[in-house]
Amino acid sequence: MDSMIYRMDKNRKKADNFVDGIREHLRLGPKFSETVKGKLSLGARILQLGGVKRVFRQIFCAKEGEKLLKASQCYLSTTAGPIAGLLFISTQRVAFCSDRSIKFSCPNGELVRIHYKVSIPLSKIKRANQSENAKKTSQKFMEIVTMDNFDFWFIGFLNYQKAFSYVRQAISQAPNPVQK
């Protein structure tokens, strides 16, 4: 009986963490409708290309032997605000691509729509740090610091702990990891 209560409690905690992750993920979006549109657009793109692995290969021109370990929905924190997208963790890099295209103006004044992308080779990652909001511990952040001391902040994960453990695993298995 005690083991059944333990399992029920453990499953309840997992469900609560997942619900908190969804709530946090949606809260970071500009508007609920915009977040949903982005997720639907991303889902359609994944289906159209035949899965997350193919999306990763197409967007980031994956090299021979590079394997996708994990893809996680999250936000990239920027000075202009959080950008929703997918964080890809592979055997060669940590990469991010926005759910929706973003408008940029060219020097000639023309507006261009492109997806916001970041690709960080594992060999260029100095460290990955965990952080959380002291007042609201369900708000967790991941900081990736590069060799040139540039930092990338990823927030609003649906499953933060799993994503962070895959990043740590990828960094530790990379050739010549600097700091684990």
Rosetta blueprint (number, residue, H / E / L):
1 M L
2 D H
3 S H
4 M H
5 I H
6 Y H
7 R H
8 M H
9 D H
10 K H
11 N H
12 R H
13 K H
14 K H
15 A H
16 D H
17 N H
18 F H
19 V H
20 D H
21 G H
22 I H
23 R H
24 E H
25 H H
26 L H
27 R H
28 L H
29 G L
30 P L
31 K L
32 F H
33 S H
34 E H
35 T H
36 V H
37 K H
38 G H
39 K H
40 L H
41 S H
42 L H
43 G H
44 A H
45 R H
46 I H
47 L H
48 Q H
49 L H
50 G L
51 G L
52 V H
53 K H
54 R H
55 V H
56 F H
57 R H
58 Q H
59 I H
60 F H
61 C L
62 A L
63 K L
64 E L
65 G L
66 E L
67 K L
68 L E
69 L E
70 K E
71 A E
72 S E
73 Q E
74 C E
75 Y E
76 L E
77 S E
78 T L
79 T L
80 A L
81 G L
82 P L
83 I E
84 A E
85 G E
86 L E
87 L E
88 F E
89 I E
90 S E
91 T L
92 Q L
93 R E
94 V E
95 A E
96 F E
97 C E
98 S E
99 D E
100 R E
101 S E
102 I E
103 K E
104 F E
105 S E
106 C L
107 P L
108 N L
109 G L
110 E L
111 L E
112 V E
113 R E
114 I E
115 H E
116 Y E
117 K E
118 V E
119 S E
120 I E
121 P E
122 L H
123 S H
124 K H
125 I E
126 K E
127 R E
128 A E
129 N E
130 Q E
131 S E
132 E E
133 N L
134 A L
135 K L
136 K L
137 T L
138 S L
139 Q L
140 K E
141 F E
142 M E
143 E E
144 I E
145 V E
146 T E
147 M L
148 D L
149 N L
150 F L
151 D E
152 F E
153 W E
154 F E
155 I E
156 G L
157 F L
158 L L
159 N L
160 Y H
161 Q H
162 K H
163 A H
164 F H
165 S H
166 Y H
167 V H
168 R H
169 Q H
170 A H
171 I H
172 S H
173 Q H
174 A L
175 P L
176 N L
177 P L
178 V L
179 Q L
180 K L
